[in-house]
């Protein structure tokens, strides 16, 4: 079905493998379109609870394919704008999925690969992983990935790394907030599974609502409007069948319906 992706399903978890190992999973127009379509399809698949984004081979993703970028540089402004919008949309679709997403980063995640890592809800990296916002080395800027990277590491750190393009190892990435966990390579899959197991325990509608809640309150002043919005959100959610089942299951010492 896909030229650049492989999708594996196991126990309600979909693992989306970027499958261009010969070019370090760099993305071109085909991978961008296919990853967008895959995220949209998985987000409405009731059989999927968690989505893991991974890369075949040594690298997670080396970012944009340089041959694709070279072709784009020879095109006019309108063609470049179309490509840039497609990339920005891919990242947004990934970032705004209703389901929990995990980046499994085993190796290099450069440029757009750093952006994919930041766009996922959770990131787990091998200690062999390395990150960089390397775009200035090519005379461009990390425009499409910037909302997600700045959200992850903050403006202050972004001023440094967007301009210096320094390599960031996994432990430094964890310090910066780009990844949540940095583990030895042989422990990578076990750590991802540990987080998947925790995510499966939560209600799917409440997890989607939690993601929307974060976007609603992040960097907002705590004023009457924000306080009222949070009250409205919890009041509405408590009335849903999922919440009623979850609370009853806890009191009755049974599993909620979403674990059945």
Secondary structure, DSSP 8 states (H G I E B T S, - for coil): --SSEEEEEETTEEEEEE--GGGTT-B-HHHHHHHHHHHHHHHT-TT--EEEEEESSS-SB-SB-HHHHHHHHTS-HHHHHHHHHHHHHHHHHHHT-SSEEEEEE-SEEETHHHHHHHHSSEEEEETT-EEE--GGGGT---TTTHHHHHHHHHHHHHHHHHHH---EEHHHHHHHTS-SEEE-GGGHHHHHHHHHHHHHTS-HHHHHHHHHHHHHHTT----HHHHHHHHHHHHHHHTSHHHHHHHHHHHHTS--GGG-
